[in-house]
Amino acid sequence: MDCRVLKPIAVAALTAVILSAAAPPARAACVPWKSAGALISQNSLVPGNVIYKKVQSKTGGKVISATLCQNGSNFVYKVVVLGKKGNVKNLTINARTGQF
């Protein structure tokens, strides 16, 4: 192949590599339940107290920590539950539907 053909291909490939490396992966921004009230109401999410009761009734355990996380337009509750036998469960719950 001619150098005049290879040079643009090499430049395009190098540019693609640089651009893909420069873009960091999307990360979820999380806030504790106590600070999530405005975010819940602004986005019509299932309230934290409803999620709390649902988790406790489904798992039979005790909620030991909970956060509301946003990744773009997606919202999830991340809940850590201590089971009756001391086992720890990490749950991810859809904040719009309450399903997990």
MODELLER restraints for C-alpha pairs under 7 A, 6 or more apart:
rsr = mdl.restraints
at = mdl.atoms
rsr.add(forms.Gaussian(group=physical.xy_distance, feature=features.Distance(at['CA:27:A'], at['CA:71:A']), mean=6.41, stdev=0.5))
rsr.add(forms.Gaussian(group=physical.xy_distance, feature=features.Distance(at['CA:28:A'], at['CA:69:A']), mean=5.79, stdev=0.5))
rsr.add(forms.Gaussian(group=physical.xy_distance, feature=features.Distance(at['CA:28:A'], at['CA:70:A']), mean=5.21, stdev=0.5))
rsr.add(forms.Gaussian(group=physical.xy_distance, feature=features.Distance(at['CA:28:A'], at['CA:71:A']), mean=4.43, stdev=0.5))
rsr.add(forms.Gaussian(group=physical.xy_distance, feature=features.Distance(at['CA:29:A'], at['CA:69:A']), mean=5.37, stdev=0.5))
rsr.add(forms.Gaussian(group=physical.xy_distance, feature=features.Distance(at['CA:29:A'], at['CA:70:A']), mean=5.26, stdev=0.5))
rsr.add(forms.Gaussian(group=physical.xy_distance, feature=features.Distance(at['CA:29:A'], at['CA:71:A']), mean=6.53, stdev=0.5))
rsr.add(forms.Gaussian(group=physical.xy_distance, feature=features.Distance(at['CA:30:A'], at['CA:67:A']), mean=6.12, stdev=0.5))
rsr.add(forms.Gaussian(group=physical.xy_distance, feature=features.Distance(at['CA:30:A'], at['CA:68:A']), mean=5.42, stdev=0.5))
rsr.add(forms.Gaussian(group=physical.xy_distance, feature=features.Distance(at['CA:30:A'], at['CA:69:A']), mean=3.99, stdev=0.5))
rsr.add(forms.Gaussian(group=physical.xy_distance, feature=features.Distance(at['CA:30:A'], at['CA:70:A']), mean=6.32, stdev=0.5))
rsr.add(forms.Gaussian(group=physical.xy_distance, feature=features.Distance(at['CA:31:A'], at['CA:67:A']), mean=5.42, stdev=0.5))
rsr.add(forms.Gaussian(group=physical.xy_distance, feature=features.Distance(at['CA:31:A'], at['CA:68:A']), mean=5.39, stdev=0.5))
rsr.add(forms.Gaussian(group=physical.xy_distance, feature=features.Distance(at['CA:31:A'], at['CA:69:A']), mean=6.40, stdev=0.5))
rsr.add(forms.Gaussian(group=physical.xy_distance, feature=features.Distance(at['CA:32:A'], at['CA:66:A']), mean=6.31, stdev=0.5))
rsr.add(forms.Gaussian(group=physical.xy_distance, feature=features.Distance(at['CA:32:A'], at['CA:67:A']), mean=4.35, stdev=0.5))
rsr.add(forms.Gaussian(group=physical.xy_distance, feature=features.Distance(at['CA:32:A'], at['CA:68:A']), mean=6.25, stdev=0.5))
rsr.add(forms.Gaussian(group=physical.xy_distance, feature=features.Distance(at['CA:33:A'], at['CA:48:A']), mean=6.67, stdev=0.5))
rsr.add(forms.Gaussian(group=physical.xy_distance, feature=features.Distance(at['CA:33:A'], at['CA:66:A']), mean=6.20, stdev=0.5))
rsr.add(forms.Gaussian(group=physical.xy_distance, feature=features.Distance(at['CA:33:A'], at['CA:67:A']), mean=5.34, stdev=0.5))
rsr.add(forms.Gaussian(group=physical.xy_distance, feature=features.Distance(at['CA:33:A'], at['CA:68:A']), mean=6.29, stdev=0.5))
rsr.add(forms.Gaussian(group=physical.xy_distance, feature=features.Distance(at['CA:36:A'], at['CA:68:A']), mean=6.69, stdev=0.5))
rsr.add(forms.Gaussian(group=physical.xy_distance, feature=features.Distance(at['CA:40:A'], at['CA:47:A']), mean=6.48, stdev=0.5))
rsr.add(forms.Gaussian(group=physical.xy_distance, feature=features.Distance(at['CA:45:A'], at['CA:95:A']), mean=5.50, stdev=0.5))
rsr.add(forms.Gaussian(group=physical.xy_distance, feature=features.Distance(at['CA:45:A'], at['CA:96:A']), mean=4.75, stdev=0.5))
rsr.add(forms.Gaussian(group=physical.xy_distance, feature=features.Distance(at['CA:46:A'], at['CA:95:A']), mean=5.65, stdev=0.5))
rsr.add(forms.Gaussian(group=physical.xy_distance, feature=features.Distance(at['CA:46:A'], at['CA:96:A']), mean=5.71, stdev=0.5))
rsr.add(forms.Gaussian(group=physical.xy_distance, feature=features.Distance(at['CA:46:A'], at['CA:97:A']), mean=6.72, stdev=0.5))
rsr.add(forms.Gaussian(group=physical.xy_distance, feature=features.Distance(at['CA:46:A'], at['CA:98:A']), mean=6.30, stdev=0.5))
rsr.add(forms.Gaussian(group=physical.xy_distance, feature=features.Distance(at['CA:51:A'], at['CA:98:A']), mean=6.48, stdev=0.5))
rsr.add(forms.Gaussian(group=physical.xy_distance, feature=features.Distance(at['CA:56:A'], at['CA:62:A']), mean=6.21, stdev=0.5))
rsr.add(forms.Gaussian(group=physical.xy_distance, feature=features.Distance(at['CA:56:A'], at['CA:63:A']), mean=6.97, stdev=0.5))
rsr.add(forms.Gaussian(group=physical.xy_distance, feature=features.Distance(at['CA:60:A'], at['CA:83:A']), mean=6.76, stdev=0.5))
rsr.add(forms.Gaussian(group=physical.xy_distance, feature=features.Distance(at['CA:60:A'], at['CA:84:A']), mean=6.98, stdev=0.5))
rsr.add(forms.Gaussian(group=physical.xy_distance, feature=features.Distance(at['CA:61:A'], at['CA:81:A']), mean=5.93, stdev=0.5))
rsr.add(forms.Gaussian(group=physical.xy_distance, feature=features.Distance(at['CA:61:A'], at['CA:82:A']), mean=5.37, stdev=0.5))
rsr.add(forms.Gaussian(group=physical.xy_distance, feature=features.Distance(at['CA:61:A'], at['CA:83:A']), mean=4.23, stdev=0.5))
rsr.add(forms.Gaussian(group=physical.xy_distance, feature=features.Distance(at['CA:61:A'], at['CA:84:A']), mean=5.62, stdev=0.5))
rsr.add(forms.Gaussian(group=physical.xy_distance, feature=features.Distance(at['CA:62:A'], at['CA:81:A']), mean=5.39, stdev=0.5))
rsr.add(forms.Gaussian(group=physical.xy_distance, feature=features.Distance(at['CA:62:A'], at['CA:82:A']), mean=5.15, stdev=0.5))
rsr.add(forms.Gaussian(group=physical.xy_distance, feature=features.Distance(at['CA:62:A'], at['CA:83:A']), mean=6.48, stdev=0.5))
rsr.add(forms.Gaussian(group=physical.xy_distance, feature=features.Distance(at['CA:63:A'], at['CA:79:A']), mean=6.90, stdev=0.5))
rsr.add(forms.Gaussian(group=physical.xy_distance, feature=features.Distance(at['CA:63:A'], at['CA:80:A']), mean=5.94, stdev=0.5))
rsr.add(forms.Gaussian(group=physical.xy_distance, feature=features.Distance(at['CA:63:A'], at['CA:81:A']), mean=4.44, stdev=0.5))
rsr.add(forms.Gaussian(group=physical.xy_distance, feature=features.Distance(at['CA:63:A'], at['CA:82:A']), mean=6.34, stdev=0.5))
rsr.add(forms.Gaussian(group=physical.xy_distance, feature=features.Distance(at['CA:64:A'], at['CA:80:A']), mean=5.69, stdev=0.5))
rsr.add(forms.Gaussian(group=physical.xy_distance, feature=features.Distance(at['CA:64:A'], at['CA:81:A']), mean=5.63, stdev=0.5))
rsr.add(forms.Gaussian(group=physical.xy_distance, feature=features.Distance(at['CA:64:A'], at['CA:82:A']), mean=6.48, stdev=0.5))
rsr.add(forms.Gaussian(group=physical.xy_distance, feature=features.Distance(at['CA:65:A'], at['CA:79:A']), mean=5.81, stdev=0.5))
rsr.add(forms.Gaussian(group=physical.xy_distance, feature=features.Distance(at['CA:65:A'], at['CA:80:A']), mean=5.21, stdev=0.5))
rsr.add(forms.Gaussian(group=physical.xy_distance, feature=features.Distance(at['CA:66:A'], at['CA:77:A']), mean=6.79, stdev=0.5))
rsr.add(forms.Gaussian(group=physical.xy_distance, feature=features.Distance(at['CA:66:A'], at['CA:78:A']), mean=5.57, stdev=0.5))
rsr.add(forms.Gaussian(group=physical.xy_distance, feature=features.Distance(at['CA:66:A'], at['CA:79:A']), mean=4.34, stdev=0.5))
rsr.add(forms.Gaussian(group=physical.xy_distance, feature=features.Distance(at['CA:66:A'], at['CA:80:A']), mean=6.31, stdev=0.5))
rsr.add(forms.Gaussian(group=physical.xy_distance, feature=features.Distance(at['CA:67:A'], at['CA:77:A']), mean=5.62, stdev=0.5))
rsr.add(forms.Gaussian(group=physical.xy_distance, feature=features.Distance(at['CA:67:A'], at['CA:78:A']), mean=5.28, stdev=0.5))
rsr.add(forms.Gaussian(group=physical.xy_distance, feature=features.Distance(at['CA:67:A'], at['CA:79:A']), mean=6.57, stdev=0.5))
rsr.add(forms.Gaussian(group=physical.xy_distance, feature=features.Distance(at['CA:68:A'], at['CA:76:A']), mean=5.86, stdev=0.5))
rsr.add(forms.Gaussian(group=physical.xy_distance, feature=features.Distance(at['CA:68:A'], at['CA:77:A']), mean=4.51, stdev=0.5))
rsr.add(forms.Gaussian(group=physical.xy_distance, feature=features.Distance(at['CA:68:A'], at['CA:78:A']), mean=6.34, stdev=0.5))
rsr.add(forms.Gaussian(group=physical.xy_distance, feature=features.Distance(at['CA:69:A'], at['CA:75:A']), mean=5.60, stdev=0.5))
rsr.add(forms.Gaussian(group=physical.xy_distance, feature=features.Distance(at['CA:69:A'], at['CA:76:A']), mean=5.31, stdev=0.5))
rsr.add(forms.Gaussian(group=physical.xy_distance, feature=features.Distance(at['CA:69:A'], at['CA:77:A']), mean=6.11, stdev=0.5))
rsr.add(forms.Gaussian(group=physical.xy_distance, feature=features.Distance(at['CA:70:A'], at['CA:76:A']), mean=6.64, stdev=0.5))
rsr.add(forms.Gaussian(group=physical.xy_distance, feature=features.Distance(at['CA:75:A'], at['CA:94:A']), mean=6.46, stdev=0.5))
rsr.add(forms.Gaussian(group=physical.xy_distance, feature=features.Distance(at['CA:75:A'], at['CA:95:A']), mean=5.32, stdev=0.5))
rsr.add(forms.Gaussian(group=physical.xy_distance, feature=features.Distance(at['CA:75:A'], at['CA:96:A']), mean=6.96, stdev=0.5))
rsr.add(forms.Gaussian(group=physical.xy_distance, feature=features.Distance(at['CA:76:A'], at['CA:92:A']), mean=6.33, stdev=0.5))
rsr.add(forms.Gaussian(group=physical.xy_distance, feature=features.Distance(at['CA:76:A'], at['CA:93:A']), mean=5.32, stdev=0.5))
rsr.add(forms.Gaussian(group=physical.xy_distance, feature=features.Distance(at['CA:76:A'], at['CA:94:A']), mean=4.67, stdev=0.5))
rsr.add(forms.Gaussian(group=physical.xy_distance, feature=features.Distance(at['CA:76:A'], at['CA:95:A']), mean=4.67, stdev=0.5))
rsr.add(forms.Gaussian(group=physical.xy_distance, feature=features.Distance(at['CA:77:A'], at['CA:92:A']), mean=5.73, stdev=0.5))
rsr.add(forms.Gaussian(group=physical.xy_distance, feature=features.Distance(at['CA:77:A'], at['CA:93:A']), mean=5.00, stdev=0.5))
rsr.add(forms.Gaussian(group=physical.xy_distance, feature=features.Distance(at['CA:77:A'], at['CA:94:A']), mean=6.48, stdev=0.5))
rsr.add(forms.Gaussian(group=physical.xy_distance, feature=features.Distance(at['CA:77:A'], at['CA:95:A']), mean=5.82, stdev=0.5))
rsr.add(forms.Gaussian(group=physical.xy_distance, feature=features.Distance(at['CA:78:A'], at['CA:91:A']), mean=5.78, stdev=0.5))
rsr.add(forms.Gaussian(group=physical.xy_distance, feature=features.Distance(at['CA:78:A'], at['CA:92:A']), mean=4.76, stdev=0.5))
rsr.add(forms.Gaussian(group=physical.xy_distance, feature=features.Distance(at['CA:78:A'], at['CA:93:A']), mean=6.48, stdev=0.5))
rsr.add(forms.Gaussian(group=physical.xy_distance, feature=features.Distance(at['CA:79:A'], at['CA:90:A']), mean=5.86, stdev=0.5))
rsr.add(forms.Gaussian(group=physical.xy_distance, feature=features.Distance(at['CA:79:A'], at['CA:91:A']), mean=5.12, stdev=0.5))
rsr.add(forms.Gaussian(group=physical.xy_distance, feature=features.Distance(at['CA:79:A'], at['CA:92:A']), mean=6.44, stdev=0.5))
rsr.add(forms.Gaussian(group=physical.xy_distance, feature=features.Distance(at['CA:80:A'], at['CA:88:A']), mean=6.89, stdev=0.5))
rsr.add(forms.Gaussian(group=physical.xy_distance, feature=features.Distance(at['CA:80:A'], at['CA:89:A']), mean=5.70, stdev=0.5))
rsr.add(forms.Gaussian(group=physical.xy_distance, feature=features.Distance(at['CA:80:A'], at['CA:90:A']), mean=4.66, stdev=0.5))
rsr.add(forms.Gaussian(group=physical.xy_distance, feature=features.Distance(at['CA:80:A'], at['CA:91:A']), mean=6.28, stdev=0.5))
rsr.add(forms.Gaussian(group=physical.xy_distance, feature=features.Distance(at['CA:81:A'], at['CA:88:A']), mean=5.66, stdev=0.5))
rsr.add(forms.Gaussian(group=physical.xy_distance, feature=features.Distance(at['CA:81:A'], at['CA:89:A']), mean=5.08, stdev=0.5))
rsr.add(forms.Gaussian(group=physical.xy_distance, feature=features.Distance(at['CA:81:A'], at['CA:90:A']), mean=6.46, stdev=0.5))
rsr.add(forms.Gaussian(group=physical.xy_distance, feature=features.Distance(at['CA:82:A'], at['CA:88:A']), mean=4.71, stdev=0.5))
rsr.add(forms.Gaussian(group=physical.xy_distance, feature=features.Distance(at['CA:82:A'], at['CA:89:A']), mean=6.49, stdev=0.5))
rsr.add(forms.Gaussian(group=physical.xy_distance, feature=features.Distance(at['CA:92:A'], at['CA:100:A']), mean=6.31, stdev=0.5))
rsr.add(forms.Gaussian(group=physical.xy_distance, feature=features.Distance(at['CA:93:A'], at['CA:99:A']), mean=5.66, stdev=0.5))
rsr.add(forms.Gaussian(group=physical.xy_distance, feature=features.Distance(at['CA:93:A'], at['CA:100:A']), mean=4.64, stdev=0.5))
rsr.add(forms.Gaussian(group=physical.xy_distance, feature=features.Distance(at['CA:94:A'], at['CA:100:A']), mean=6.48, stdev=0.5))
